[in-house]
Amino acid sequence: MTSEFHNEDLMDNPYLVPARMLNEFVYCPRLAYLEWVQKEFKDSVDTLEGRFRHQRVDEPDNQSIEPDGDEHQEQLSVRSVMLSAPSAGLIARIDLLETDGDMAIPVDYKKGKVPDNPQKSWEPERIQLCAQGLILRENGFRTDAGVIYYVASKTRITIPFDDELIAATLNMLSEFRRVVSCGLAPPPLADSPKCIRCSLVGICLPDEVHLLSQVDDTEDTAEVRRLVPARDDNLAVYVQEQGATVGKHGEVLVIRKSQEIIQQVRMLEVSQLSLYGNVQITAQVLRELLDRGIPVCHFSYGGWFSGITHGMTHKNMQLRQKQFGVAADAGKSLQLARNFVFGKIKNCRTLLRRNHVDAPSQTLQALNKLAQDSREAKDAQTLLGIEGAAARAYFGQFEGMLKGSYDQHFDFNNRNRSPPTDEVNALLSMLYSLLAKDFSVMLLTVGFDPYLGFFHRPRYGRPALALDLIEEFRPLIGDSVVLTLINGGEIQKDDFIRQGMAVALTPRGRKKLIAAYERRLDSLVTHPVFGYSISYRRVFEVQARLLARQIMGEIPLYPVFLTR
């Protein structure tokens, strides 16, 4: 056979376990599960460096590598050899294969230094190498040992394939198959230093899941480390100039109107692209963004969120199956819906208490009682009634939080939409639309179907699950930004336009609102459950992933984000 005999698609064959996956499993069973079962992957400094180190060895040689009993056969060294062993259920891409007749030695490249231990190697590396040896044996080679080459040390370490190592490898293979078939991810490592440099730490959330999964409150808990970055440095790019075209030059997005360049930004720095109204995008740019996993969000000229263009759906089918099951279960859906509504009401009360000139005590008391009632609602209809009563009480006092100057006073009597009939409602509607956009993007990133919710029932074209998660953040983000814009004098009456009964923002007004919204997302807040400092933009991701952990059965309850 040749090194090109096996197709790359074999690596996705569920019956053939990659040798590297055994390495991951020995290192951290949860990491292997997330990668193999839930198809999660995210680059880190270490993964990028490792990929760079492998660039040369990953280029296959087109040489014959069939075993030959002729002891005088010329010695061969073949790079990037992919072989499978169907009987053992293993597959591997061998970095370097050295053959001499029917004798074969697999060489596995590792970017680090030789470990300072008696074996001069780590157990996960030895297991991976031994799995490669078993594959070679099934393909007719004599393989008694392998080599780990540590790039940083420029040193070869020979690993004998003795009975003990072979037994350990086969045992790990059996255990791997058992774990991945059980339908539940292994628990995260407890306070492990391995987590600090793991590329999936923001997906795994080891300390957070460990804390929330504890049943016994008396158990000593380790400090929750902030292992995810506090902020996302990538940019959300908004294009509102009507008639503009989004193209590219090399690695740079170029936004033009009438051949004049309006804006340029490196695609490496873009997290999402939002287009408003009559804005064109070239097929080349769209394809490039999809390949990079950068979503394109579409809005009407007036700011109504209409949809997302994104790449292939997240491969975590297991999560979506669980999501569909919870949505079909009235009891489980109600449990989650109670939390969403409770969080919304409590955060509305806090915002009112902090910002109202003289918040009526009866309103605060009513909101507090409605919040408690929401946790005891017997059915979805009752919960909907509680949420509606809380909204009326809250918005009935909303004007008391507006402190614009006399000539820039903004009236607000009640919440209205479709279309909004006053300036405040126009601001609220657009901000809620931006929240729906960001949570829809985040839910797709995590692996959810954003259209299937637990509180908001499915309706054509409505991202119900995004609207569910928005609830606790409406006052913290949307309403808070309205107060900032008006009370800080950032927005004026002439930033709005009235058409009939409808009120909308002008292009200048939309730019002011978007700028204030993005500032709010980038602002740091202390997480009420975990105690570390994190941006609201990162909070969105953490909450979406914790919802996934609850649905997958890893934590008992979804932790509501409550401001202090």
DOSEFI-340468 format. One record per residue (C-alpha): residue in one letter; x, y, z. Coordinates in Angstrom, 3 decimals, padded with zeros to 6 digits. Layout:
N
> A|X|Y|Z
...
***
This chain:
564
> M|000.000|000.000|000.000
> T|001.021|003.665|-000.269
> S|000.832|006.509|002.192
> E|-002.114|007.928|000.227
> F|-004.138|004.711|000.301
> H|-006.434|005.732|003.122
> N|-008.671|008.721|002.628
> E|-008.581|011.579|005.152
> D|-012.302|011.055|005.745
> L|-011.441|007.833|007.563
> M|-010.378|010.011|010.503
> D|-014.057|010.769|011.044
> N|-015.056|007.100|010.970
> P|-016.730|006.490|014.365
> Y|-015.525|002.865|014.373
> L|-011.872|003.802|013.946
> V|-010.383|005.630|016.913
> P|-007.449|007.935|016.042
> A|-004.309|007.179|018.021
> R|-004.043|010.858|018.920
> M|-007.480|010.615|020.538
> L|-006.138|007.998|022.966
> N|-003.438|010.523|023.829
> E|-006.149|013.111|024.576
> F|-008.161|010.564|026.570
> V|-005.275|009.617|028.853
> Y|-004.440|013.294|029.316
> C|-008.053|014.324|030.013
> P|-011.108|012.105|029.328
> R|-013.381|015.134|029.140
> L|-011.197|016.764|026.475
> A|-011.347|013.627|024.339
> Y|-015.124|013.423|024.737
> L|-015.661|017.045|023.746
> E|-013.489|016.632|020.664
> W|-014.641|013.180|019.528
> V|-018.337|013.101|020.485
> Q|-019.331|016.756|020.533
> K|-016.925|017.773|017.727
> E|-015.594|020.764|019.615
> F|-012.319|022.366|018.604
> K|-010.683|025.703|019.228
> D|-007.180|026.874|018.525
> S|-004.800|028.067|021.222
> V|-001.202|029.235|021.166
> D|-000.124|025.637|021.781
> T|-002.255|024.126|018.992
> L|-001.121|026.749|016.496
> E|002.518|026.188|017.432
> G|002.081|022.433|017.225
> R|000.518|022.726|013.779
> F|003.400|024.919|012.632
> R|005.927|022.368|013.908
> H|004.127|019.620|011.994
> Q|003.943|021.454|008.664
> R|006.868|019.526|007.187
> V|006.044|016.087|008.538
> D|002.373|016.418|007.590
> E|003.200|016.468|003.883
> P|002.817|012.854|002.709
> D|005.485|011.058|000.729
> N|004.200|009.064|-002.205
> Q|006.309|005.992|-001.601
> S|005.374|002.355|-001.244
> I|005.357|001.225|002.365
> E|004.330|-002.401|001.973
> P|006.295|-004.779|004.210
> D|008.919|-006.811|002.380
> G|010.680|-009.845|003.768
> D|013.825|-009.082|001.801
> E|016.367|-008.134|004.462
> H|018.441|-006.394|001.781
> Q|015.639|-004.025|000.849
> E|016.684|-000.392|000.926
> Q|015.748|001.435|004.116
> L|012.904|003.912|003.691
> S|011.686|006.928|005.644
> V|008.169|008.027|004.748
> R|006.428|011.090|006.158
> S|002.781|011.538|007.081
> V|001.581|007.992|006.633
> M|-002.071|007.302|007.284
> L|-002.869|003.690|008.160
> S|-005.820|001.955|009.758
> A|-006.279|-001.304|011.628
> P|-009.952|-002.333|011.261
> S|-009.637|-005.354|013.550
> A|-008.228|-003.255|016.382
> G|-010.490|-000.311|015.495
> L|-007.604|002.139|015.238
> I|-006.361|004.692|012.730
> A|-003.392|007.053|012.814
> R|-001.425|009.539|010.821
> I|002.165|008.592|011.560
> D|004.504|011.594|011.413
> L|007.459|009.561|010.178
> L|007.694|005.853|009.364
> E|011.138|004.265|009.155
> T|011.152|000.840|007.469
> D|013.806|-001.790|006.849
> G|012.318|-004.791|005.094
> D|009.340|-005.838|007.186
> M|010.633|-003.945|010.210
> A|008.919|-000.609|010.904
> I|009.493|002.095|013.501
> P|006.882|004.868|013.961
> V|008.312|008.258|014.880
> D|005.986|010.744|016.608
> Y|007.000|014.415|016.721
> K|006.306|016.431|019.901
> K|007.063|020.139|020.054
> G|008.290|020.253|023.670
> K|011.384|019.143|025.543
> V|012.211|015.692|026.867
> P|010.334|015.298|030.171
> D|012.382|015.064|033.348
> N|011.056|011.691|034.517
> P|012.389|008.106|034.538
> Q|010.617|007.186|031.276
> K|011.815|010.364|029.514
> S|008.294|010.610|028.098
> W|004.676|011.136|029.156
> E|002.132|008.331|029.425
> P|-000.333|009.836|026.878
> E|002.502|010.040|024.337
> R|003.551|006.424|024.954
> I|-000.036|005.202|024.555
> Q|-000.428|007.094|021.274
> L|002.838|005.708|019.939
> C|001.954|002.162|020.971
> A|-001.406|002.469|019.173
> Q|000.551|003.341|016.036
> G|002.641|000.221|016.595
> L|-000.484|-001.960|016.840
> I|-001.720|-000.483|013.566
> L|001.581|-001.315|011.874
> R|001.475|-004.889|013.181
> E|-001.990|-005.402|011.743
> N|-000.641|-004.153|008.408
> G|002.043|-006.870|008.355
> F|005.053|-005.073|009.831
> R|007.330|-006.196|012.648
> T|007.187|-003.359|015.136
> D|008.856|-003.797|018.497
> A|009.410|-000.160|019.432
> G|008.698|003.410|018.421
> V|010.400|006.776|018.758
> I|009.228|010.072|020.208
> Y|011.170|012.986|018.782
> Y|011.103|016.078|021.022
> V|011.634|019.041|018.726
> A|012.692|021.531|021.400
> S|015.378|019.138|022.672
> K|016.216|017.672|019.236
> T|016.245|014.292|020.944
> R|014.923|010.837|019.992
> I|013.506|008.689|022.802
> T|012.945|005.007|022.021
> I|009.807|003.479|023.533
> P|009.732|-000.381|023.612
> F|006.334|-001.928|022.939
> D|006.409|-004.357|025.859
> D|003.471|-006.369|027.170
> E|002.701|-003.817|029.873
> L|002.445|-000.900|027.453
> I|000.394|-002.905|024.947
> A|-002.016|-003.974|027.702
> A|-002.353|-000.361|028.894
> T|-003.032|000.813|025.334
> L|-005.728|-001.805|024.695
> N|-007.293|-001.028|028.068
> M|-007.422|002.683|027.237
> L|-008.986|001.904|023.867
> S|-011.692|-000.169|025.573
> E|-012.295|002.516|028.209
> F|-012.457|005.222|025.540
> R|-015.172|003.316|023.674
> R|-017.131|002.836|026.897
> V|-016.987|006.516|027.856
> V|-017.913|007.919|024.442
> S|-020.914|005.585|024.184
> C|-022.426|006.472|027.572
> G|-023.936|009.767|026.351
> L|-022.545|011.937|029.157
> A|-019.265|013.811|029.186
> P|-016.812|012.820|031.932
> P|-016.603|015.353|034.763
> P|-014.022|018.107|034.417
> L|-010.675|017.863|036.131
> A|-010.747|019.447|039.583
> D|-008.450|022.463|039.964
> S|-006.008|020.972|037.478
> P|-003.038|022.908|036.063
> K|-003.743|021.144|032.751
> C|-006.793|023.356|032.246
> I|-004.810|026.587|032.115
> R|-003.334|025.952|028.646
> C|-006.167|023.820|027.248
> S|-007.656|025.206|024.039
> L|-011.155|024.022|025.040
> V|-011.185|025.559|028.502
> G|-013.777|028.170|027.463
> I|-016.024|025.374|026.182
> C|-015.390|022.907|028.992
> L|-015.657|025.499|031.835
> P|-014.028|023.071|034.308
> D|-014.111|025.171|037.478
> E|-017.590|026.514|036.745
> V|-019.099|023.092|036.055
> H|-017.346|021.585|039.062
> L|-018.800|024.275|041.341
> L|-022.329|024.096|039.940
> S|-022.450|020.291|039.942
> Q|-021.749|020.014|043.676
> V|-024.799|018.697|045.466
> D|-023.408|019.040|048.975
> D|-023.112|022.733|049.795
> T|-020.875|021.907|052.738
> E|-018.184|020.526|050.428
> D|-015.101|022.689|050.269
> T|-014.934|024.459|046.936
> A|-011.841|025.657|045.181
> E|-011.665|029.210|043.898
> V|-013.151|029.527|040.439
> R|-010.291|030.532|038.173
> R|-010.980|032.862|035.283
> L|-009.509|030.671|032.601
> V|-011.375|032.324|029.704
> P|-010.152|035.726|028.484
> A|-011.940|038.653|030.128
> R|-012.678|040.253|026.775
> D|-013.000|039.262|023.135
> D|-010.646|041.539|021.227
> N|-012.212|040.843|017.833
> L|-014.502|043.468|016.304
> A|-018.173|043.413|015.419
> V|-018.276|045.339|012.117
> Y|-021.466|047.245|011.191
> V|-022.092|048.568|007.664
> Q|-024.996|051.049|007.459
> E|-024.026|053.216|004.483
> Q|-026.715|052.595|001.864
> G|-025.313|051.509|-001.485
> A|-022.023|050.364|000.067
> T|-020.264|047.187|-001.053
> V|-018.187|044.868|001.118
> G|-015.224|043.439|-000.783
> K|-011.742|042.337|000.128
> H|-008.120|042.897|-000.721
> G|-005.989|040.016|000.440
> E|-006.706|039.496|004.157
> V|-008.478|042.845|004.555
> L|-012.211|043.636|004.355
> V|-012.698|046.736|002.217
> I|-015.980|048.667|002.389
> R|-016.573|051.008|-000.547
> K|-019.244|053.347|-001.823
> S|-018.929|054.783|-005.320
> Q|-015.328|053.508|-005.461
> E|-014.455|055.496|-002.312
> I|-013.072|053.435|000.576
> I|-015.187|053.978|003.709
> Q|-013.560|051.450|006.036
> Q|-010.889|048.767|006.100
> V|-010.425|046.061|008.715
> R|-008.354|042.875|008.845
> M|-010.520|039.761|008.688
> L|-008.383|038.292|011.455
> E|-009.872|040.956|013.761
> V|-013.547|040.491|012.755
> S|-015.945|038.522|014.966
> Q|-019.099|039.200|012.927
> L|-020.341|041.400|010.098
> S|-023.713|043.202|010.269
> L|-025.304|044.662|007.135
> Y|-028.172|047.195|007.228
> G|-030.544|047.695|004.322
> N|-029.133|048.120|000.823
> V|-025.575|046.906|001.407
> Q|-023.937|044.484|-001.017
> I|-021.338|041.810|-000.266
> T|-019.241|040.018|-002.862
> A|-019.360|036.247|-003.234
> Q|-015.608|036.044|-002.569
> V|-015.961|037.832|000.778
> L|-018.983|035.779|001.793
> R|-017.196|032.522|001.029
> E|-014.083|033.660|002.927
> L|-016.110|034.667|005.987
> L|-017.983|031.356|005.990
> D|-014.683|029.464|005.779
> R|-013.406|031.441|008.780
> G|-016.561|030.859|010.811
> I|-017.471|034.557|010.808
> P|-021.268|035.070|010.642
> V|-022.913|037.714|008.476
> C|-025.974|039.277|010.167
> H|-028.683|040.943|008.097
> F|-030.884|043.845|009.210
> S|-033.530|045.932|007.516
> Y|-032.753|049.592|006.934
> G|-034.760|050.390|010.060
> G|-032.740|047.988|012.198
> W|-034.976|044.895|012.344
> F|-032.929|041.734|012.657
> S|-033.848|039.422|009.757
> G|-031.321|036.583|009.686
> I|-027.788|035.184|009.710
> T|-025.593|033.745|006.991
> H|-023.165|031.272|008.519
> G|-021.104|028.233|007.616
> M|-022.006|024.615|008.203
> T|-024.054|023.967|011.321
> H|-022.117|023.011|014.446
> K|-021.422|019.262|014.426
> N|-022.617|018.743|018.023
> M|-025.775|016.866|017.099
> Q|-025.890|015.404|020.596
> L|-026.694|018.823|022.076
> R|-029.459|019.548|019.558
> Q|-031.041|016.153|020.217
> K|-031.086|016.940|023.937
> Q|-032.458|020.428|023.205
> F|-035.337|018.969|021.182
> G|-036.072|016.517|023.984
> V|-036.198|019.230|026.654
> A|-038.366|021.453|024.444
> A|-040.846|018.589|024.022
> D|-040.983|018.025|027.794
> A|-043.337|020.584|029.368
> G|-041.889|020.081|032.848
> K|-038.256|020.527|031.837
> S|-039.081|023.512|029.617
> L|-040.976|025.134|032.470
> Q|-038.027|024.696|034.837
> L|-035.759|026.630|032.473
> A|-038.419|029.216|031.619
> R|-038.891|029.988|035.328
> N|-035.199|030.815|035.626
> F|-035.242|033.122|032.585
> V|-038.260|035.064|033.871
> F|-036.949|035.185|037.453
> G|-033.664|036.650|036.231
> K|-035.411|039.245|034.099
> I|-037.704|040.448|036.896
> K|-034.925|040.626|039.506
> N|-032.626|042.568|037.164
> C|-035.475|044.947|036.235
> R|-036.052|045.608|039.932
> T|-032.344|046.269|040.525
> L|-032.127|048.701|037.600
> L|-035.223|050.538|038.803
> R|-033.944|050.717|042.380
> R|-030.580|052.113|041.261
> N|-031.714|054.647|038.665
> H|-035.224|055.853|039.524
> V|-035.445|059.324|041.108
> D|-037.797|057.915|043.741
> A|-038.710|054.309|043.036
> P|-042.126|053.555|044.614
> S|-041.729|050.935|047.323
> Q|-044.959|049.224|046.262
> T|-043.537|048.690|042.755
> L|-040.288|047.266|044.123
> Q|-042.225|045.002|046.472
> A|-044.521|043.899|043.647
> L|-041.566|043.040|041.413
> N|-039.925|041.091|044.224
> K|-043.106|039.081|044.807
> L|-043.601|038.463|041.086
> A|-040.019|037.200|040.875
> Q|-040.703|034.700|043.661
> D|-044.020|033.743|042.051
> S|-042.212|033.023|038.779
> R|-040.199|030.274|040.471
> E|-043.402|028.575|041.592
> A|-045.456|028.948|038.394
> K|-047.419|025.745|037.747
> D|-047.509|026.034|033.972
> A|-046.266|028.087|031.033
> Q|-049.462|030.158|030.793
> T|-049.224|031.204|034.440
> L|-045.562|032.109|033.975
> L|-046.425|034.203|030.921
> G|-048.999|036.099|032.980
> I|-046.436|036.760|035.728
> E|-043.896|038.028|033.202
> G|-046.511|040.330|031.664
> A|-047.522|041.755|035.053
> A|-043.873|042.401|035.927
> A|-043.276|044.149|032.588
> R|-046.277|046.465|033.157
> A|-045.103|047.350|036.674
> Y|-041.528|047.941|035.519
> F|-042.263|049.967|032.385
> G|-044.889|051.901|034.321
> Q|-042.002|053.439|036.261
> F|-039.448|053.511|033.423
> E|-039.858|057.249|032.730
> G|-038.673|057.933|036.282
> M|-035.201|056.706|035.247
> L|-034.949|059.177|032.335
> K|-033.092|062.351|033.279
> G|-032.654|064.283|030.048
> S|-032.521|068.080|029.997
> Y|-035.695|070.151|029.659
> D|-035.297|070.701|025.942
> Q|-034.295|067.085|025.388
> H|-036.939|065.421|027.557
> F|-038.078|062.023|026.274
> D|-041.629|060.973|027.144
> F|-042.379|057.332|027.854
> N|-045.803|056.004|028.819
> N|-045.685|052.307|028.002
> R|-043.761|049.711|026.025
> N|-044.914|049.524|022.397
> R|-043.447|048.072|019.228
> S|-044.183|047.102|015.592
> P|-043.691|049.992|015.074
> P|-042.463|051.975|018.100
> T|-044.398|055.217|018.521
> D|-041.893|057.237|020.571
> E|-038.131|057.737|020.803
> V|-037.570|055.573|023.880
> N|-039.395|052.619|022.360
> A|-037.430|053.070|019.137
> L|-034.204|052.777|021.164
> L|-035.449|049.749|023.107
> S|-036.605|047.931|019.971
> M|-033.287|048.341|018.183
> L|-031.286|047.323|021.244
> Y|-033.383|044.198|021.769
> S|-032.836|043.443|018.082
> L|-029.058|043.672|018.583
> L|-029.313|041.350|021.587
> A|-031.308|038.859|019.496
> K|-028.586|038.995|016.861
> D|-025.737|038.402|019.308
> F|-027.445|035.577|021.161
> S|-028.449|033.896|017.899
> V|-024.811|033.982|016.797
> M|-023.647|032.659|020.173
> L|-026.183|029.832|020.226
> L|-025.131|028.706|016.755
> T|-021.512|028.788|017.923
> V|-022.308|026.594|020.929
> G|-024.338|024.111|018.866
> F|-027.948|025.018|019.689
> D|-030.839|025.564|017.325
> P|-031.670|029.225|018.135
> Y|-035.236|028.828|016.847
> L|-036.356|026.256|019.420
> G|-036.917|027.834|022.832
> F|-038.279|026.829|026.211
> F|-040.145|029.973|027.310
> H|-040.806|031.637|023.970
> R|-042.662|029.084|021.908
> P|-041.598|028.324|018.342
> R|-042.959|030.595|015.663
> Y|-041.911|030.969|012.049
> G|-038.829|033.141|011.766
> R|-038.510|033.840|015.499
> P|-035.234|032.888|017.276
> A|-037.099|031.666|020.347
> L|-034.097|030.341|022.292
> A|-032.179|033.576|021.688
> L|-035.169|035.474|023.081
> D|-035.158|033.165|026.120
> L|-031.559|033.967|027.000
> I|-032.066|037.659|026.287
> E|-034.614|037.991|029.090
> E|-032.201|038.403|032.004
> F|-030.056|040.771|029.901
> R|-032.780|043.116|028.607
> P|-032.480|045.437|031.627
> L|-028.723|044.957|032.065
> I|-027.819|045.727|028.438
> G|-030.750|047.097|026.437
> D|-032.444|049.279|029.058
> S|-029.113|050.335|030.590
> V|-027.839|051.580|027.223
> V|-031.049|053.616|026.756
> L|-030.418|055.312|030.108
> T|-026.792|055.982|029.133
> L|-027.754|057.538|025.790
> I|-030.500|059.765|027.179
> N|-029.193|060.655|030.639
> G|-025.686|061.250|029.336
> G|-026.937|063.493|026.546
> E|-025.398|061.292|023.856
> I|-028.577|061.222|021.798
> Q|-030.894|064.101|020.894
> K|-034.326|064.599|019.454
> D|-032.908|065.217|015.977
> D|-031.421|061.698|015.978
> F|-034.956|060.409|015.307
> I|-037.372|060.656|012.425
> R|-041.168|060.316|012.561
> Q|-043.214|058.793|009.742
> G|-046.914|058.780|010.568
> M|-047.224|057.163|013.987
> A|-043.868|055.395|013.754
> V|-040.592|056.705|015.167
> A|-037.215|055.469|013.939
> L|-033.578|056.371|014.388
> T|-031.671|058.291|011.759
> P|-028.410|056.785|010.443
> R|-026.514|059.088|012.815
> G|-028.715|057.967|015.702
> R|-028.146|054.292|014.876
> K|-024.390|054.829|014.902
> K|-024.600|056.408|018.348
> L|-026.728|053.541|019.643
> I|-024.468|050.831|018.218
> A|-021.379|052.540|019.661
> A|-022.979|052.697|023.124
> Y|-024.150|049.075|022.833
> E|-020.675|047.814|021.906
> R|-019.135|049.793|024.789
> R|-021.575|048.154|027.165
> L|-020.695|044.680|025.892
> D|-016.995|045.397|026.376
> S|-017.420|046.729|029.920
> L|-016.229|044.438|032.699
> V|-018.559|043.070|035.343
> T|-018.007|040.747|038.297
> H|-019.755|037.446|037.633
> P|-022.264|036.992|040.481
> V|-021.723|033.232|040.731
> F|-018.040|032.772|039.947
> G|-016.620|036.029|041.264
> Y|-014.204|036.818|038.427
> S|-014.146|039.900|036.219
> I|-015.451|039.383|032.702
> S|-017.017|041.435|029.892
> Y|-020.705|041.208|029.140
> R|-019.794|039.882|025.696
> R|-017.972|036.968|027.360
> V|-020.861|036.554|029.809
> F|-023.143|035.788|026.852
> E|-020.887|032.902|025.855
> V|-020.506|031.578|029.406
> Q|-024.284|031.615|029.960
> A|-024.983|029.872|026.639
> R|-022.435|027.162|027.425
> L|-023.784|026.706|030.949
> L|-027.242|026.244|029.457
> A|-025.718|023.502|027.284
> R|-024.143|021.890|030.357
> Q|-027.510|021.895|032.128
> I|-029.325|020.388|029.145
> M|-026.631|017.718|028.816
> G|-027.159|016.771|032.462
> E|-023.794|017.963|033.784
> I|-025.189|020.586|036.153
> P|-028.593|020.466|037.882
> L|-029.738|024.058|037.226
> Y|-029.028|026.883|034.825
> P|-027.413|029.691|036.895
> V|-029.241|032.970|036.319
> F|-027.053|036.045|035.824
> L|-028.193|038.538|038.473
> T|-026.564|041.938|038.851
> R|-025.622|042.967|042.344
***
